[in-house]
Amino acid sequence: MKRSLHIVGHLLFGLAAIAGFGAAVMLLWNALLPQIFGITAVDFWQALGLLALCRILFGSFGGFGGRHWMTHDHTHFHNNPIREKWMKMTPEERKTFIKNRHHFGHGFGHDFFEEERPEKKD
């Protein structure tokens, strides 16, 4: 039951996002292009069609870019040398690494080791 509600929530969010992007394209198109180039206005469904066409021609609207969504092999996670080095570290080495990062002003890893977080100076 909880899983099905989760899935329904994701579907509703996805539909709302698509409708929002379609409305944004329609409003921007109709506000700018007819006055600048003298072309006709578009309705909501034509704006969604333009979004789909852009997705087909130019690839992803976000995430990993390109056509990684087609391959399903997720090589962008496995070919990361920094991640590979992190995975080979012991917990002590990870704590030392995070502590050294804090000295340079980077906040990486503060969620993992709360006790290692330096005090902020106001």
N, C-alpha and C positions, 0 to 999 in steps of 0.2 A: 504494500500500500504506500509506504513512504517513498519507495523507489519510483513508483508510477507518478506520484505527485511531483517528484523531482524532475522526471522526464517531461511532464506536462508544463512545469514551470519553465524549463529550458525552451520548449517549443513556443510557448507564449512570448518569452523574451526574444527569441529569434524572429518571430513574426512582427513583433513591435519594432525591432531594430530594422528589419527590411522596410516596413512601412515608414519609419522615420527617415531612413536614407532616401527612399523614393520621394517622400514629401520634400526633403531638402533639395534634391536635384530638381524637382519640378519648380519649387519656389525660386531657386537661384537661376535656373534657365529662363523662366518667365520674367524675372526681374531684370535680367541683364541682356540676354541675346536678342530679343525682339527689338530693343532700342538701339543696340550697338550694330547689329548686322541686318536688321530688318527681316528676320525670319519669324516663322509662326511660333506660337506658344505650344507647349506640350501639356498633356493631361497626366494624371498620376500613373496610369498603366504604361504610357510611353516613357515616362521617367524610369520606371522599373525596367523596361526593355533596354534603355540606355545603360543602366547599371549592369544588367546582364551582359550586354555587348562589351562593355569595358572590361568586365571580368574575363570574358572569353579572349579578348584581344590582348590585354595587358597583364593578365595573371591575377594574383591575389590582391585583395584590398588591405592586407595587413598580415600579421603573423610572420611567417618565414619568407614571404615573397616568392616570386617565380612559380614554378609548378611542383613544389615539394608535396603539396596536398595530394598529388596523383600517385606518387611513388610508394607511400606508406612504409618506407624503410627507415625513416627518421635518422638518416645518416648525419644530419646536422647536430645531433646530440653525441654521436659516437666518435666523430672526428675532431673533438675539441681537446687539444693537448693540455690545457689548464685543468679541465674536468678530469682527465685521466690522471694527472699528477695529484689532484685532490683526492681521488678515489684510492690512490696508493699510500696516502699519508696515514700515519697512526693518529689516534685522537690527541696525543700530546703534540705532535707536529702541527695538527690543525689549530690547536689552541695557540701555539707559538705564532703561527702564520697570522691568525686573526689579531693577536695582540700587536704584532708588528704593523699590521694594516692600520690599526687605531692610531699608532704613532704618526702616521702620514696623513691622518684626517679622513680615512675611508671608513665607512660604517659597515663594511661587509662582514657578515657572520654574527652580528650582535644578537640576532634571535636565537642562535644556537647556544651561546655561552654567556648568559646574563651576568654571571659573577665576574667575567673578564672585562666587562664594559668599564672604561675609564670614566671618572667623574667629570662632568662638564663644568668648565670654568665660566662663570657669568661676569 
